[in-house]
Amino acid sequence: MAWNEPGGNNKDPWGGGGNRKNGGGPPDLDELLRKIQQKLGGLFGGGGGSSKGDSVNFPWVLVIGLAVLIYAGLGIYQVNANEQAVVLRLGKYHSTETAGLHWNPPLIDDVTKVNMTEVRTERTTGQMLTRDANIVEVVLTVQWQVGDAESYVLRVREPVKSLQEATDSALRHVVGSETLNGVISQNRTQVSTDTQKRLQEYLDLYQTGIRIDVVNLTDAKAPREVQDAFDDVTKAREDEVRLQNEAQAYANQVIPVARGQAQRIIEEGEAYKARVVASARGEAVRFEKLLAEYELAPEVTRERLYLDAVQQVMSSTSKVMVDVEGGNNMMYLPLDKLGQKSTTGTVQGKGTSPVVIEEVYQRIIERLRNDTANSRRSQTVR
C-alpha cells in the first residue's frame, strides 16, 4: 500500500511523518535555496526579508554572479612562446605581454597577438632603368619577421603594404645606380646587399617594426625584345674571362721557369766572375814569382819561358812551321807523325809529350847551327 493512499496514515517513506522540521527526512529544497539566498544577500549588503521577497530576488543574484564568472573567464588568454600580445586599454597602448597565461578585463582591454618567429616572404617584380640607360627585368624576394610588436600593430596601419612599397622603392634606387651588366651578372650579390640595407633604413624610418632577414635577387635579365643580342654579349664576356684565365695560367707556368733560368744565368755569371778574378789573381802572383826568378837568373828563366810557350803551342797543334834565319828554306815539322813514332811519353790522339818536344827542339837547334855554319862557309869561299 502506498504511503499516501487512504488508510496509509499518511506515512512518509523517509520516516519524517508529516513534519520535516523534526529532522526525520531530507531538507526541503525551497528552504535550502532560501538559506543560500540569505547568505548571498548578506554578502551584497541586503537585509533579510520575507520568504516571498527572498524567492523573488534570488534569480537576479544568481544571474549577476553567473555574469561575473563569465566576464572573468572571458578575460583569460594565453600567449604562446613564439608570440607577443599588444594590450590596448580603452584604445590606448598599455603593455606588451610575453609568453604565459594572462588576464585582461574584456570590453576594456583589446589584445592583439603577433607571431614573432614566423618568417614571411614578399616578392616584387618589374622593369627598371639602369645607370647606363638600359631596361632590366628584376625579380626580388624578401624574407622578413616582426621585430617590434608594438610598432607593427600601432605605428603603421598596413605594415605589409608599406613593406611592399618600400621594397620597390629601394630596389629601383639600387638598380638605377648600377649598370645593366652589373645587375645581371657581375654585381648581383652587391645589389641584394645594398637593397636590404636601404630597405631596412626605410622600414626603421616608418617605424613598421619589421626586421629584414634575407633579400635575394632571384632573377635579372634583359627585356625579351633584346634578349638574343644580350646573350651574344654575355657569351663574349664569358669568352673574355676564359681567355684571361688561360693566359694567367700560361703566365703562371712560364714565369717561374723564366725566373729559374734567369737565376741560373746570374749564378753562372757570378761563378765565371769568381773564376776569372781568381785566375787573374793567380796569374799576377805567378808573374810576381817569375819576376823574382828572372831577376836572379835571366837567361835560365828566359829559356824556360820559351820552352813553356813552345810546349803550350805545340800541344794544341799537329803542324809546326820553322823559318830559318839567314836561309830561304822553311821547315815543316809533322809533329803528329813524330808523336806517333815515339814509344815513350806519347798518348795517341792527346798531343805531344814533353820528351818528344825536347828531342825536336834539340834537332832544330842542331840543324839551325849547321845551316848557319854552312852559310858562313859559303860566304867565306866567295
BALOBA-1460 file (C-alpha; in Angstrom, 3 decimals):
// residues 382
<rec num="1" residu="m" x="0.000" y="0.000" z="0.000"/>
<rec num="2" residu="a" x="1.388" y="3.431" z="-0.908"/>
<rec num="3" residu="w" x="2.116" y="5.802" z="1.906"/>
<rec num="4" residu="n" x="-0.254" y="8.443" z="0.562"/>
<rec num="5" residu="e" x="-3.196" y="6.054" z="-0.119"/>
<rec num="6" residu="p" x="-6.248" y="6.060" z="2.089"/>
<rec num="7" residu="g" x="-5.640" y="4.076" z="5.170"/>
<rec num="8" residu="g" x="-1.916" y="4.536" z="4.948"/>
<rec num="9" residu="n" x="-1.980" y="7.016" z="7.825"/>
<rec num="10" residu="n" x="-0.061" y="9.437" z="5.584"/>
<rec num="11" residu="k" x="3.174" y="7.671" z="6.432"/>
<rec num="12" residu="d" x="6.219" y="9.325" z="4.889"/>
<rec num="13" residu="p" x="8.640" y="6.776" z="3.394"/>
<rec num="14" residu="w" x="11.563" y="8.961" z="4.611"/>
<rec num="15" residu="g" x="10.407" y="8.404" z="8.132"/>
<rec num="16" residu="g" x="9.626" y="12.026" z="8.785"/>
<rec num="17" residu="g" x="5.948" y="11.714" z="9.192"/>
<rec num="18" residu="g" x="4.344" y="14.945" z="8.099"/>
<rec num="19" residu="n" x="6.752" y="17.229" z="9.934"/>
<rec num="20" residu="r" x="10.135" y="17.764" z="8.193"/>
<rec num="21" residu="k" x="11.347" y="20.191" z="10.776"/>
<rec num="22" residu="n" x="11.979" y="17.376" z="13.187"/>
<rec num="23" residu="g" x="14.925" y="16.174" z="11.083"/>
<rec num="24" residu="g" x="13.407" y="12.935" z="10.269"/>
<rec num="25" residu="g" x="13.773" y="13.386" z="6.411"/>
<rec num="26" residu="p" x="15.831" y="15.215" z="3.812"/>
<rec num="27" residu="p" x="15.816" y="19.050" z="3.887"/>
<rec num="28" residu="d" x="13.261" y="20.972" z="1.916"/>
<rec num="29" residu="l" x="14.656" y="22.286" z="-1.426"/>
<rec num="30" residu="d" x="12.909" y="25.629" z="-1.119"/>
<rec num="31" residu="e" x="14.313" y="26.085" z="2.342"/>
<rec num="32" residu="l" x="17.825" y="25.260" z="1.145"/>
<rec num="33" residu="l" x="17.607" y="27.792" z="-1.703"/>
<rec num="34" residu="r" x="16.259" y="30.370" z="0.738"/>
<rec num="35" residu="k" x="19.243" y="29.939" z="3.030"/>
<rec num="36" residu="i" x="21.664" y="30.325" z="0.113"/>
<rec num="37" residu="q" x="19.831" y="33.492" z="-0.959"/>
<rec num="38" residu="q" x="20.097" y="34.932" z="2.517"/>
<rec num="39" residu="k" x="23.836" y="34.309" z="2.625"/>
<rec num="40" residu="l" x="24.330" y="35.939" z="-0.794"/>
<rec num="41" residu="g" x="22.136" y="38.847" z="0.294"/>
<rec num="42" residu="g" x="24.363" y="39.295" z="3.315"/>
<rec num="43" residu="l" x="27.423" y="39.396" z="1.137"/>
<rec num="44" residu="f" x="25.930" y="42.088" z="-1.150"/>
<rec num="45" residu="g" x="24.586" y="44.152" z="1.764"/>
<rec num="46" residu="g" x="20.927" y="43.135" z="1.574"/>
<rec num="47" residu="g" x="18.800" y="42.517" z="4.643"/>
<rec num="48" residu="g" x="16.655" y="39.536" z="5.399"/>
<rec num="49" residu="g" x="13.059" y="39.920" z="4.275"/>
<rec num="50" residu="s" x="10.048" y="37.790" z="3.975"/>
<rec num="51" residu="s" x="10.292" y="34.444" z="2.357"/>
<rec num="52" residu="k" x="8.264" y="35.725" z="-0.560"/>
<rec num="53" residu="g" x="10.686" y="38.610" z="-1.241"/>
<rec num="54" residu="d" x="13.641" y="36.246" z="-0.957"/>
<rec num="55" residu="s" x="12.204" y="33.948" z="-3.562"/>
<rec num="56" residu="v" x="11.769" y="36.910" z="-5.925"/>
<rec num="57" residu="n" x="15.367" y="38.387" z="-5.525"/>
<rec num="58" residu="f" x="17.205" y="35.073" z="-5.723"/>
<rec num="59" residu="p" x="17.207" y="34.613" z="-9.585"/>
<rec num="60" residu="w" x="18.681" y="38.078" z="-10.103"/>
<rec num="61" residu="v" x="21.555" y="37.433" z="-7.736"/>
<rec num="62" residu="l" x="22.281" y="34.153" z="-9.450"/>
<rec num="63" residu="v" x="22.287" y="35.824" z="-12.871"/>
<rec num="64" residu="i" x="24.630" y="38.535" z="-11.657"/>
<rec num="65" residu="g" x="27.031" y="36.002" z="-10.156"/>
<rec num="66" residu="l" x="26.966" y="33.924" z="-13.311"/>
<rec num="67" residu="a" x="27.617" y="37.022" z="-15.404"/>
<rec num="68" residu="v" x="30.589" y="37.928" z="-13.214"/>
<rec num="69" residu="l" x="32.024" y="34.460" z="-13.654"/>
<rec num="70" residu="i" x="31.555" y="34.596" z="-17.434"/>
<rec num="71" residu="y" x="33.119" y="38.069" z="-17.588"/>
<rec num="72" residu="a" x="36.124" y="36.935" z="-15.586"/>
<rec num="73" residu="g" x="36.521" y="33.826" z="-17.756"/>
<rec num="74" residu="l" x="36.422" y="35.830" z="-20.982"/>
<rec num="75" residu="g" x="39.369" y="37.936" z="-19.812"/>
<rec num="76" residu="i" x="41.741" y="34.971" z="-19.553"/>
<rec num="77" residu="y" x="44.009" y="34.395" z="-22.552"/>
<rec num="78" residu="q" x="47.290" y="32.626" z="-23.279"/>
<rec num="79" residu="v" x="50.329" y="33.918" z="-25.196"/>
<rec num="80" residu="n" x="52.443" y="31.235" z="-26.863"/>
<rec num="81" residu="a" x="56.218" y="31.087" z="-26.740"/>
<rec num="82" residu="n" x="56.550" y="32.433" z="-30.294"/>
<rec num="83" residu="e" x="54.105" y="35.301" z="-29.746"/>
<rec num="84" residu="q" x="53.778" y="38.672" z="-28.083"/>
<rec num="85" residu="a" x="50.499" y="40.346" z="-27.171"/>
<rec num="86" residu="v" x="49.933" y="44.083" z="-27.551"/>
<rec num="87" residu="v" x="47.377" y="45.300" z="-24.986"/>
<rec num="88" residu="l" x="45.279" y="48.446" z="-25.558"/>
<rec num="89" residu="r" x="43.272" y="49.766" z="-22.618"/>
<rec num="90" residu="l" x="40.393" y="51.990" z="-23.688"/>
<rec num="91" residu="g" x="42.131" y="52.446" z="-27.052"/>
<rec num="92" residu="k" x="45.499" y="53.498" z="-25.593"/>
<rec num="93" residu="y" x="48.661" y="51.402" z="-25.529"/>
<rec num="94" residu="h" x="49.019" y="49.718" z="-22.154"/>
<rec num="95" residu="s" x="51.657" y="46.954" z="-22.339"/>
<rec num="96" residu="t" x="53.242" y="44.193" z="-24.380"/>
<rec num="97" residu="e" x="52.812" y="40.753" z="-22.846"/>
<rec num="98" residu="t" x="55.179" y="37.838" z="-23.414"/>
<rec num="99" residu="a" x="54.562" y="34.091" z="-23.280"/>
<rec num="100" residu="g" x="52.300" y="32.805" z="-20.493"/>
<rec num="101" residu="l" x="48.751" y="32.959" z="-19.116"/>
<rec num="102" residu="h" x="47.334" y="36.496" z="-18.708"/>
<rec num="103" residu="w" x="44.072" y="38.210" z="-17.820"/>
<rec num="104" residu="n" x="42.658" y="41.477" z="-19.061"/>
<rec num="105" residu="p" x="39.200" y="42.911" z="-18.494"/>
<rec num="106" residu="p" x="37.052" y="42.299" z="-21.578"/>
<rec num="107" residu="l" x="35.477" y="45.283" z="-23.352"/>
<rec num="108" residu="i" x="38.088" y="47.497" z="-21.670"/>
<rec num="109" residu="d" x="41.305" y="45.979" z="-22.988"/>
<rec num="110" residu="d" x="41.938" y="44.970" z="-26.582"/>
<rec num="111" residu="v" x="44.580" y="42.247" z="-27.039"/>
<rec num="112" residu="t" x="46.361" y="41.678" z="-30.380"/>
<rec num="113" residu="k" x="48.700" y="38.684" z="-30.657"/>
<rec num="114" residu="v" x="51.668" y="38.868" z="-33.035"/>
<rec num="115" residu="n" x="53.784" y="35.919" z="-34.173"/>
<rec num="116" residu="m" x="57.399" y="36.983" z="-33.662"/>
<rec num="117" residu="t" x="59.213" y="33.965" z="-35.182"/>
<rec num="118" residu="e" x="57.257" y="33.365" z="-38.371"/>
<rec num="119" residu="v" x="59.331" y="34.072" z="-41.481"/>
<rec num="120" residu="r" x="57.170" y="35.741" z="-44.116"/>
<rec num="121" residu="t" x="58.068" y="36.241" z="-47.775"/>
<rec num="122" residu="e" x="57.262" y="39.083" z="-50.138"/>
<rec num="123" residu="r" x="58.054" y="39.092" z="-53.858"/>
<rec num="124" residu="t" x="58.331" y="42.056" z="-56.190"/>
<rec num="125" residu="t" x="58.921" y="42.187" z="-59.950"/>
<rec num="126" residu="g" x="59.170" y="44.897" z="-62.559"/>
<rec num="127" residu="q" x="61.134" y="46.570" z="-65.334"/>
<rec num="128" residu="m" x="63.645" y="49.141" z="-64.134"/>
<rec num="129" residu="l" x="66.086" y="51.580" z="-65.700"/>
<rec num="130" residu="t" x="69.791" y="51.136" z="-65.035"/>
<rec num="131" residu="r" x="72.521" y="53.764" z="-64.825"/>
<rec num="132" residu="d" x="73.602" y="53.208" z="-68.438"/>
<rec num="133" residu="a" x="70.037" y="53.821" z="-69.684"/>
<rec num="134" residu="n" x="69.136" y="50.154" z="-70.218"/>
<rec num="135" residu="i" x="65.969" y="48.377" z="-69.131"/>
<rec num="136" residu="v" x="66.237" y="45.273" z="-66.972"/>
<rec num="137" residu="e" x="63.578" y="42.908" z="-65.645"/>
<rec num="138" residu="v" x="64.160" y="42.123" z="-61.976"/>
<rec num="139" residu="v" x="62.573" y="39.592" z="-59.602"/>
<rec num="140" residu="l" x="63.326" y="40.175" z="-55.910"/>
<rec num="141" residu="t" x="62.332" y="38.067" z="-52.883"/>
<rec num="142" residu="v" x="62.303" y="39.475" z="-49.333"/>
<rec num="143" residu="q" x="62.135" y="37.338" z="-46.185"/>
<rec num="144" residu="w" x="61.142" y="39.229" z="-43.045"/>
<rec num="145" residu="q" x="59.970" y="38.871" z="-39.434"/>
<rec num="146" residu="v" x="58.290" y="41.093" z="-36.879"/>
<rec num="147" residu="g" x="60.950" y="42.735" z="-34.736"/>
<rec num="148" residu="d" x="58.830" y="45.119" z="-32.639"/>
<rec num="149" residu="a" x="55.241" y="44.057" z="-31.904"/>
<rec num="150" residu="e" x="54.147" y="47.491" z="-30.647"/>
<rec num="151" residu="s" x="55.358" y="49.318" z="-33.779"/>
<rec num="152" residu="y" x="53.997" y="46.594" z="-36.057"/>
<rec num="153" residu="v" x="50.495" y="46.875" z="-34.557"/>
<rec num="154" residu="l" x="50.227" y="50.590" z="-33.768"/>
<rec num="155" residu="r" x="52.660" y="52.719" z="-35.818"/>
<rec num="156" residu="v" x="51.572" y="51.786" z="-39.351"/>
<rec num="157" residu="r" x="48.085" y="50.943" z="-40.475"/>
<rec num="158" residu="e" x="49.125" y="48.400" z="-43.144"/>
<rec num="159" residu="p" x="52.732" y="47.311" z="-42.453"/>
<rec num="160" residu="v" x="52.803" y="44.657" z="-45.191"/>
<rec num="161" residu="k" x="51.728" y="47.147" z="-47.826"/>
<rec num="162" residu="s" x="54.289" y="49.600" z="-46.548"/>
<rec num="163" residu="l" x="56.910" y="46.829" z="-46.864"/>
<rec num="164" residu="q" x="55.958" y="46.204" z="-50.487"/>
<rec num="165" residu="e" x="56.159" y="49.863" z="-51.420"/>
<rec num="166" residu="a" x="59.449" y="50.352" z="-49.571"/>
<rec num="167" residu="t" x="60.919" y="47.267" z="-51.291"/>
<rec num="168" residu="d" x="60.013" y="48.592" z="-54.719"/>
<rec num="169" residu="s" x="61.484" y="51.999" z="-53.911"/>
<rec num="170" residu="a" x="64.751" y="50.612" z="-52.514"/>
<rec num="171" residu="l" x="65.205" y="48.201" z="-55.423"/>
<rec num="172" residu="r" x="64.664" y="50.908" z="-58.047"/>
<rec num="173" residu="h" x="67.163" y="53.164" z="-56.307"/>
<rec num="174" residu="v" x="69.866" y="50.469" z="-56.217"/>
<rec num="175" residu="v" x="69.254" y="49.241" z="-59.774"/>
<rec num="176" residu="g" x="69.326" y="52.827" z="-61.026"/>
<rec num="177" residu="s" x="72.819" y="53.173" z="-59.565"/>
<rec num="178" residu="e" x="74.180" y="50.069" z="-61.353"/>
<rec num="179" residu="t" x="74.908" y="49.185" z="-64.958"/>
<rec num="180" residu="l" x="72.981" y="46.536" z="-66.833"/>
<rec num="181" residu="n" x="75.894" y="44.110" z="-66.789"/>
<rec num="182" residu="g" x="76.402" y="44.685" z="-63.059"/>
<rec num="183" residu="v" x="72.769" y="43.915" z="-62.221"/>
<rec num="184" residu="i" x="72.617" y="40.801" z="-64.390"/>
<rec num="185" residu="s" x="75.963" y="39.143" z="-63.756"/>
<rec num="186" residu="q" x="78.826" y="40.923" z="-62.035"/>
<rec num="187" residu="n" x="77.278" y="42.663" z="-59.001"/>
<rec num="188" residu="r" x="74.130" y="40.667" z="-58.241"/>
<rec num="189" residu="t" x="75.209" y="39.929" z="-54.682"/>
<rec num="190" residu="q" x="76.075" y="43.566" z="-54.103"/>
<rec num="191" residu="v" x="72.664" y="44.636" z="-55.456"/>
<rec num="192" residu="s" x="70.929" y="42.330" z="-52.959"/>
<rec num="193" residu="t" x="73.052" y="43.613" z="-50.066"/>
<rec num="194" residu="d" x="72.512" y="47.281" z="-50.915"/>
<rec num="195" residu="t" x="68.781" y="46.737" z="-51.376"/>
<rec num="196" residu="q" x="68.463" y="45.035" z="-47.974"/>
<rec num="197" residu="k" x="70.379" y="47.830" z="-46.260"/>
<rec num="198" residu="r" x="68.316" y="50.600" z="-47.853"/>
<rec num="199" residu="l" x="65.026" y="48.744" z="-47.301"/>
<rec num="200" residu="q" x="65.781" y="48.313" z="-43.592"/>
<rec num="201" residu="e" x="66.526" y="52.027" z="-43.329"/>
<rec num="202" residu="y" x="63.145" y="52.846" z="-44.880"/>
<rec num="203" residu="l" x="61.261" y="50.463" z="-42.567"/>
<rec num="204" residu="d" x="63.011" y="51.822" z="-39.473"/>
<rec num="205" residu="l" x="62.188" y="55.359" z="-40.581"/>
<rec num="206" residu="y" x="58.500" y="54.415" z="-40.971"/>
<rec num="207" residu="q" x="58.560" y="52.568" z="-37.585"/>
<rec num="208" residu="t" x="56.920" y="49.487" z="-39.064"/>
<rec num="209" residu="g" x="58.506" y="47.077" z="-36.544"/>
<rec num="210" residu="i" x="59.625" y="44.794" z="-39.409"/>
<rec num="211" residu="r" x="63.102" y="43.202" z="-39.499"/>
<rec num="212" residu="i" x="64.514" y="42.092" z="-42.857"/>
<rec num="213" residu="d" x="66.286" y="38.722" z="-42.771"/>
<rec num="214" residu="v" x="67.288" y="37.996" z="-46.380"/>
<rec num="215" residu="v" x="66.963" y="39.761" z="-49.720"/>
<rec num="216" residu="n" x="67.522" y="37.582" z="-52.798"/>
<rec num="217" residu="l" x="67.788" y="38.828" z="-56.363"/>
<rec num="218" residu="t" x="66.274" y="35.667" z="-57.832"/>
<rec num="219" residu="d" x="66.260" y="36.778" z="-61.464"/>
<rec num="220" residu="a" x="67.593" y="39.642" z="-63.540"/>
<rec num="221" residu="k" x="67.543" y="39.670" z="-67.324"/>
<rec num="222" residu="a" x="67.233" y="41.969" z="-70.286"/>
<rec num="223" residu="p" x="63.832" y="42.546" z="-71.889"/>
<rec num="224" residu="r" x="62.589" y="39.838" z="-74.232"/>
<rec num="225" residu="e" x="62.971" y="42.049" z="-77.304"/>
<rec num="226" residu="v" x="66.760" y="42.322" z="-76.924"/>
<rec num="227" residu="q" x="67.439" y="39.024" z="-75.173"/>
<rec num="228" residu="d" x="69.204" y="37.403" z="-78.156"/>
<rec num="229" residu="a" x="71.632" y="40.281" z="-78.595"/>
<rec num="230" residu="f" x="72.290" y="40.377" z="-74.895"/>
<rec num="231" residu="d" x="73.011" y="36.629" z="-74.873"/>
<rec num="232" residu="d" x="75.680" y="37.219" z="-77.504"/>
<rec num="233" residu="v" x="77.246" y="39.934" z="-75.388"/>
<rec num="234" residu="t" x="77.176" y="37.674" z="-72.353"/>
<rec num="235" residu="k" x="78.840" y="34.869" z="-74.286"/>
<rec num="236" residu="a" x="81.550" y="37.242" z="-75.490"/>
<rec num="237" residu="r" x="82.225" y="38.343" z="-71.926"/>
<rec num="238" residu="e" x="82.442" y="34.718" z="-70.826"/>
<rec num="239" residu="d" x="84.940" y="34.029" z="-73.621"/>
<rec num="240" residu="e" x="86.938" y="37.046" z="-72.486"/>
<rec num="241" residu="v" x="87.068" y="35.764" z="-68.943"/>
<rec num="242" residu="r" x="88.020" y="32.282" z="-70.154"/>
<rec num="243" residu="l" x="90.869" y="33.605" z="-72.300"/>
<rec num="244" residu="q" x="92.105" y="35.756" z="-69.443"/>
<rec num="245" residu="n" x="92.153" y="32.716" z="-67.178"/>
<rec num="246" residu="e" x="94.046" y="30.681" z="-69.769"/>
<rec num="247" residu="a" x="96.579" y="33.482" z="-70.241"/>
<rec num="248" residu="q" x="97.022" y="33.759" z="-66.493"/>
<rec num="249" residu="a" x="97.553" y="30.007" z="-66.234"/>
<rec num="250" residu="y" x="100.172" y="30.144" z="-69.018"/>
<rec num="251" residu="a" x="101.889" y="33.067" z="-67.301"/>
<rec num="252" residu="n" x="101.914" y="31.163" z="-64.029"/>
<rec num="253" residu="q" x="103.590" y="28.279" z="-65.839"/>
<rec num="254" residu="v" x="106.163" y="30.280" z="-67.860"/>
<rec num="255" residu="i" x="107.199" y="32.955" z="-65.378"/>
<rec num="256" residu="p" x="108.656" y="30.553" z="-62.763"/>
<rec num="257" residu="v" x="110.695" y="28.810" z="-65.490"/>
<rec num="258" residu="a" x="111.990" y="32.119" z="-66.812"/>
<rec num="259" residu="r" x="112.857" y="33.242" z="-63.321"/>
<rec num="260" residu="g" x="114.715" y="29.983" z="-62.736"/>
<rec num="261" residu="q" x="116.683" y="30.405" z="-65.961"/>
<rec num="262" residu="a" x="117.477" y="33.997" z="-65.092"/>
<rec num="263" residu="q" x="118.687" y="32.936" z="-61.668"/>
<rec num="264" residu="r" x="120.801" y="30.189" z="-63.238"/>
<rec num="265" residu="i" x="122.400" y="32.675" z="-65.664"/>
<rec num="266" residu="i" x="123.085" y="35.064" z="-62.812"/>
<rec num="267" residu="e" x="124.716" y="32.328" z="-60.788"/>
<rec num="268" residu="e" x="126.792" y="31.209" z="-63.800"/>
<rec num="269" residu="g" x="127.882" y="34.806" z="-64.325"/>
<rec num="270" residu="e" x="128.845" y="35.077" z="-60.696"/>
<rec num="271" residu="a" x="130.802" y="31.813" z="-60.967"/>
<rec num="272" residu="y" x="132.549" y="32.997" z="-64.143"/>
<rec num="273" residu="k" x="133.383" y="36.271" z="-62.483"/>
<rec num="274" residu="a" x="134.816" y="34.494" z="-59.473"/>
<rec num="275" residu="r" x="136.774" y="32.135" z="-61.731"/>
<rec num="276" residu="v" x="138.225" y="34.936" z="-63.882"/>
<rec num="277" residu="v" x="139.113" y="37.061" z="-60.880"/>
<rec num="278" residu="a" x="140.769" y="34.099" z="-59.186"/>
<rec num="279" residu="s" x="142.650" y="33.206" z="-62.397"/>
<rec num="280" residu="a" x="143.803" y="36.783" z="-62.823"/>
<rec num="281" residu="r" x="144.987" y="36.934" z="-59.283"/>
<rec num="282" residu="g" x="146.776" y="33.613" z="-59.742"/>
<rec num="283" residu="e" x="148.473" y="34.876" z="-62.928"/>
<rec num="284" residu="a" x="149.507" y="38.019" z="-61.116"/>
<rec num="285" residu="v" x="151.019" y="36.009" z="-58.284"/>
<rec num="286" residu="r" x="152.724" y="33.690" z="-60.782"/>
<rec num="287" residu="f" x="154.124" y="36.666" z="-62.666"/>
<rec num="288" residu="e" x="155.489" y="38.161" z="-59.479"/>
<rec num="289" residu="k" x="157.211" y="34.867" z="-58.668"/>
<rec num="290" residu="l" x="158.609" y="34.598" z="-62.222"/>
<rec num="291" residu="l" x="159.854" y="38.146" z="-61.977"/>
<rec num="292" residu="a" x="161.749" y="37.294" z="-58.829"/>
<rec num="293" residu="e" x="163.284" y="34.224" z="-60.512"/>
<rec num="294" residu="y" x="164.060" y="36.246" z="-63.643"/>
<rec num="295" residu="e" x="165.929" y="38.822" z="-61.632"/>
<rec num="296" residu="l" x="168.049" y="36.048" z="-60.116"/>
<rec num="297" residu="a" x="168.733" y="34.121" z="-63.395"/>
<rec num="298" residu="p" x="167.537" y="35.936" z="-66.519"/>
<rec num="299" residu="e" x="168.940" y="33.513" z="-69.101"/>
<rec num="300" residu="v" x="167.620" y="30.379" z="-67.492"/>
<rec num="301" residu="t" x="164.238" y="31.931" z="-66.834"/>
<rec num="302" residu="r" x="164.008" y="33.235" z="-70.377"/>
<rec num="303" residu="e" x="164.889" y="29.831" z="-71.764"/>
<rec num="304" residu="r" x="162.334" y="28.166" z="-69.537"/>
<rec num="305" residu="l" x="159.610" y="30.574" z="-70.511"/>
<rec num="306" residu="y" x="160.366" y="29.966" z="-74.140"/>
<rec num="307" residu="l" x="160.151" y="26.228" z="-73.695"/>
<rec num="308" residu="d" x="156.837" y="26.537" z="-71.840"/>
<rec num="309" residu="a" x="155.432" y="28.675" z="-74.608"/>
<rec num="310" residu="v" x="156.579" y="26.282" z="-77.311"/>
<rec num="311" residu="q" x="155.140" y="23.370" z="-75.347"/>
<rec num="312" residu="q" x="151.778" y="25.078" z="-74.950"/>
<rec num="313" residu="v" x="151.585" y="25.955" z="-78.620"/>
<rec num="314" residu="m" x="152.738" y="22.636" z="-79.956"/>
<rec num="315" residu="s" x="150.493" y="20.670" z="-77.635"/>
<rec num="316" residu="s" x="147.444" y="22.136" z="-79.340"/>
<rec num="317" residu="t" x="148.537" y="21.656" z="-82.966"/>
<rec num="318" residu="s" x="149.986" y="18.877" z="-85.074"/>
<rec num="319" residu="k" x="151.988" y="21.039" z="-87.510"/>
<rec num="320" residu="v" x="154.871" y="23.429" z="-86.886"/>
<rec num="321" residu="m" x="156.418" y="25.783" z="-89.462"/>
<rec num="322" residu="v" x="160.006" y="26.981" z="-88.735"/>
<rec num="323" residu="d" x="161.513" y="29.928" z="-90.568"/>
<rec num="324" residu="v" x="165.335" y="29.608" z="-90.582"/>
<rec num="325" residu="e" x="167.176" y="32.874" z="-90.160"/>
<rec num="326" residu="g" x="169.561" y="33.602" z="-92.995"/>
<rec num="327" residu="g" x="168.057" y="30.996" z="-95.290"/>
<rec num="328" residu="n" x="165.280" y="30.746" z="-97.817"/>
<rec num="329" residu="n" x="164.003" y="27.398" z="-96.662"/>
<rec num="330" residu="m" x="161.016" y="26.982" z="-94.321"/>
<rec num="331" residu="m" x="160.907" y="23.735" z="-92.492"/>
<rec num="332" residu="y" x="157.699" y="21.837" z="-91.891"/>
<rec num="333" residu="l" x="157.675" y="19.581" z="-88.870"/>
<rec num="334" residu="p" x="154.905" y="16.954" z="-88.790"/>
<rec num="335" residu="l" x="154.669" y="16.674" z="-85.038"/>
<rec num="336" residu="d" x="151.684" y="14.363" z="-85.235"/>
<rec num="337" residu="k" x="153.729" y="11.881" z="-87.216"/>
<rec num="338" residu="l" x="156.660" y="12.292" z="-84.886"/>
<rec num="339" residu="g" x="154.460" y="11.743" z="-81.935"/>
<rec num="340" residu="q" x="153.106" y="8.524" z="-83.428"/>
<rec num="341" residu="k" x="156.676" y="7.197" z="-83.843"/>
<rec num="342" residu="s" x="157.606" y="7.917" z="-80.270"/>
<rec num="343" residu="t" x="157.175" y="4.987" z="-77.916"/>
<rec num="344" residu="t" x="157.542" y="6.891" z="-74.697"/>
<rec num="345" residu="g" x="155.796" y="9.931" z="-73.314"/>
<rec num="346" residu="t" x="153.149" y="9.889" z="-76.049"/>
<rec num="347" residu="v" x="149.414" y="9.280" z="-75.839"/>
<rec num="348" residu="q" x="147.580" y="8.566" z="-79.068"/>
<rec num="349" residu="g" x="145.266" y="11.421" z="-80.016"/>
<rec num="350" residu="k" x="146.196" y="13.508" z="-76.956"/>
<rec num="351" residu="g" x="149.053" y="15.727" z="-78.329"/>
<rec num="352" residu="t" x="152.878" y="15.581" z="-77.996"/>
<rec num="353" residu="s" x="154.736" y="14.710" z="-74.815"/>
<rec num="354" residu="p" x="157.494" y="16.957" z="-73.311"/>
<rec num="355" residu="v" x="160.161" y="14.334" z="-74.191"/>
<rec num="356" residu="v" x="159.298" y="14.492" z="-77.879"/>
<rec num="357" residu="i" x="159.204" y="18.260" z="-77.792"/>
<rec num="358" residu="e" x="162.610" y="18.353" z="-76.139"/>
<rec num="359" residu="e" x="164.027" y="15.993" z="-78.797"/>
<rec num="360" residu="v" x="162.535" y="18.042" z="-81.625"/>
<rec num="361" residu="y" x="163.868" y="21.177" z="-80.050"/>
<rec num="362" residu="q" x="167.404" y="19.781" z="-79.911"/>
<rec num="363" residu="r" x="167.227" y="18.679" z="-83.554"/>
<rec num="364" residu="i" x="166.004" y="22.084" z="-84.600"/>
<rec num="365" residu="i" x="168.808" y="23.821" z="-82.746"/>
<rec num="366" residu="e" x="171.402" y="21.464" z="-84.251"/>
<rec num="367" residu="r" x="170.047" y="21.934" z="-87.735"/>
<rec num="368" residu="l" x="169.975" y="25.673" z="-87.337"/>
<rec num="369" residu="r" x="173.576" y="25.680" z="-86.207"/>
<rec num="370" residu="n" x="174.610" y="23.534" z="-89.182"/>
<rec num="371" residu="d" x="172.753" y="25.748" z="-91.620"/>
<rec num="372" residu="t" x="174.337" y="28.842" z="-90.116"/>
<rec num="373" residu="a" x="177.817" y="27.329" z="-90.326"/>
<rec num="374" residu="n" x="177.314" y="26.242" z="-93.939"/>
<rec num="375" residu="s" x="176.051" y="29.688" z="-94.819"/>
<rec num="376" residu="r" x="179.099" y="31.361" z="-93.310"/>
<rec num="377" residu="r" x="181.427" y="28.960" z="-95.133"/>
<rec num="378" residu="s" x="179.827" y="29.654" z="-98.436"/>
<rec num="379" residu="q" x="180.168" y="33.368" z="-97.889"/>
<rec num="380" residu="t" x="183.864" y="32.948" z="-96.988"/>
<rec num="381" residu="v" x="184.571" y="30.892" z="-100.105"/>
<rec num="382" residu="r" x="183.047" y="33.555" z="-102.260"/>
